[in-house]
């Protein structure tokens, strides 16, 4: 059962967490605010378990699963930071010389954490060759701590990060295991990157499934040609406001698109390492994502 249904958390706490998760509030201030609402039956332990990631909960596909094979790869990124690195997972059912559709998996604003690596394994379990790049590779990679990861990612130049993901998508699409069809799925910042790649390299991206991510810039958004599957949380005004104008552009350009808004969910509802996780809606959304990729990448 989702922890949000077990305890009553004041509405403003979710807004604080959103600010904290997106770098507008540091951990110290967030924890101080939590302390102020930890009264009565609502304890700090309850609050921190609801909001601080517990990545032990995020493993749905074990890295030793016999149906997949995982490794790390590097790739050139001449317009980004020179070199990129990512977690690549393939189905073990692929025989020598076989190819499969590919899916780029894009993390949130804190580097390649265990949750996103597990999402890559889920994609491989579903029959895709998946690559989950780490934007923090130029500064040593995901540090094992989300707060440090967020700080490191903020230090990197946004345009170069974007070009690292462009390079990753091109690398994956051209890989010997690739059928030549490439999709992208991403979460929060990764949702933005999914939309960005659909607009920046429409010759490479064949389908994009952004989770609660904003569209590409006004100058680029008109370039989107591939099918878009928008996965949005109901209680996420900051992101959802941007999707009205985005959908108008998609409609004007006859871009196939479907937008799902999941009832009662908040930004991050797919991430099973925090209390915002909604098990039922996350499963529905993921089943739709896999069906979407099967339809457009086969």
N, C-alpha and C positions, 0 to 999 in steps of 0.2 A: 504493500500500500504506500502511496506517496506520502511522505512525511508532512506535506502541507495539509493533508486531511486529518492528521492526528493532533496537531497543535494549532492554536490560533495565533498567527503572527501578524502584528500590525501592518497595515498596507504600506506605510512609509518605509518599512524595513526593506521591502523589495526594491523600492526606488534607491535606497542607500546602496544596496548590493549592486544594482545596475551601474551606479556612479563609480563604485569601487572596482567592479570588474572591467570598466572601460577607462580606467585611469584618471577619473575626475575626483577621486577621493583615495587617500592612502589607507593602508591596512590599519594603522594606529587609530585614525579617526573613525573608521568603520567599526572597529572593536569597541571603542569608547562609546559610540552610539548604541551598539548592541547592549552594552552593560547597563545603559539607562533604561532599556525596555525589559531587561531581565528581572521581572518582579513577579510575585505570586508564584504560580505554578510554571511560569515560563523561565527556564534556566538558561545560563550561557551555554551549557552543553547542548541543550536542544537547539539553540539558535545557530551555534557554530556547526553542528551536524547538518543543519538545513542548508547552510550556505557555503561552507568551506569544502572544496572538493575532496572526496575520498576515492582515490583511483582504484582501490581494491574492488570497488563495486562496479567498475566500468569494463570488466573483462567478460565479454560474451563469447569470444572465440579465443581459445588458448593459443599461444604462439607455437606450441608443440602439436597443434591439431594436425592429424595426418592428411587432411584435405588441402592443406596450404603449405607454401614454402615462403619464408620471409628472409629478406636480406637488406643490406644498406647499399645504396648506389650513389655515385656522384655524377654530376653532369655540368657541362660548360654553361656559363651565364655571362657572356661578354658584355651585355648591356646592363647587367645587375651588379652583383658583388664578385663576379669573376668565376665563381664556382658555387654550385648548389649541391645539397645532399638530401636524400630522402629515404624513407622506409618503403621498400617495394615488396609486394606480396602477390604471389601467383598461385593459381590452382594446381595442385599436383597431378590433376587429371590430364594436363597438357602433355602430349607426347612430343618427342623431338620433331621440330619443324612445324608444330601446331601454333596457331595464333588465337587470340581472343580479344574481344573489345576491352578497352582500357578505361579506367576511372581515376582521375586526379582527386585526391582527398585533401581539403584545405582546412587547417586548424584555425582556432580562434586567435585572439591578439596576445598570445603568451607562448607561442612555440609549439613544437610537436610533443604534446603531452600523451600519457598512456591512453586516454579516452580516444583520441583521434587515431592513434596507431591501431586500436581495436576496431575502429570503424573501417580502416583499410583492410583488416583481416576479414571483417564481415563482407566487404565487397568481393574479396577473393573467394570466400566461401560460397558466394552466389555465382561464381564463374567468371569474374572479371579479373584482369591484371590491374592491380591498384598501386598507385604511388602517392605517398603522403610526404611532401617536402617539409623541411624545417627551415622557416625563415630566419631562425637564429643561428644557422650554421656559420655565418661569417664571424659571430662572436662566441663560438664554442658550442653552439647547440642548446637545446632546451636544458636549463640548469637543474631540473628536478623539483622546481618550486615555482608555482604560478606567479607569485608576486615578483620574483626576480625575472621571470620570463617576460612579464608585462613591461617591466622597466627596460629590459634589454631591447625589446621590440620597438619601444618608443624612441630609443636612441638611434635606430637605423633609419636611413632615408626611405620614405614611403615609395618614391618612384623606383628606387633600386629593388625594393622588395617585390613590387609589382612585376618588374622585369625578370626577377628570379623565378616567379611563378609562370611567366610566359615561357621562359627557357625550360622549365620542368614539363609544361604541357607539350611543347614541341619534342622534347626528348622522349616522353612517354609515347606520343603518337607515332614516332619514327622507330620505336624499339622493335627488335627482332620478334618479340612476343606479341606485338600489337597487330590487330587486324586492320588498322588504319582508321578505326572509329574510336573517338575519345569523348568521354563525358567528364563533368566536373561536379563535385558536391562539396559544399563548405558550410561552416557554421559561424555566425556572427561576422567577425572580420573575414572569415573564410567564405561566408555568404556573399559579402561584397566582392571578394576576389573571383568567385564563381561568375557573378554578373559582369565583372570587369573583363575576364577572359573571353566571355561570350561576345563582348563588344570589341575587344582589342585584337583578337585573333579568330575571327569567324571562319577562317579557312581551316582551323584546327579543331575547334570545339563543336561537337555534333549534338550535344544536349547538356543543359545546365540545371542543377537542382539546388539552388541557394536556400539555406535555412536562415531565416531572420537576418538577412543581409541587405544593405542598401544597394541601389543601382549604380552603374558606372556613371561617370561624369556626363553632363549635358552634351559635351562635344563628341562623346563616343557612343552614347546609348543608342543612337539611331543606326549603328552598325550591326546590332544584334540580328541574327538570322536563324539561329538554331532554336529548337523548342525549349521553353523555359517552364520549370516546375517550381513555383514559389511556395515555400513551406514557412508559414508565418504563425506566430503565437497571437492569441486573441488580445492578451494584455501586454502590448508592446508598441505603444503609440510612437515612440521615437523612430522605430523602423517602419512601421506600417504606413505612416504619413507619406513616406517617399514612394510607396507602391502605386498610389493613384496616378500620378503623372507618368510613372514608368509604364503602367498598363496602357495608358493612352498612346504612348509611342509604339508599344508592341502591336496594338490594334491597328494603328495607322499604317504600319509596315507589314501587316498580315503575318506577324510572327506567331506561330502556334504557342499557346501558353495556357497554363492552368494554375490558379492560385488557390491554395487551401489555407484557411484560417482555423486553427485548432481550438475548440471551445475550452475556456477555462485555463488555458496554458499561458506561461510567461516565457519571455526571452530565455533561451537555453533549455527548453523542455526536452530536447533530445538527449542531452548530456546526462547520462545515468550516474555520474559521480557526485551530483549535488541534489539538494532538496527541491530544486525547481523541476527535476525530472518528472515527467508524467508518463508512466509505463505504458498505459493504454494508447495514448495519442502518439507517443514516440514510435510504437510498433506500427500503428496505422500509417504514419508518415513514412517510415522506412520501407514498409511493404510497397507503398506507392512509388517510392524512389527507385527501388529495384525493378518494379514493373515498367517504370518510365525508361530506365536505361535498357532493359530488355527490348522494349519496343523500338527505341531510336538508335541503338548501337548495334543491333544484330545484323 
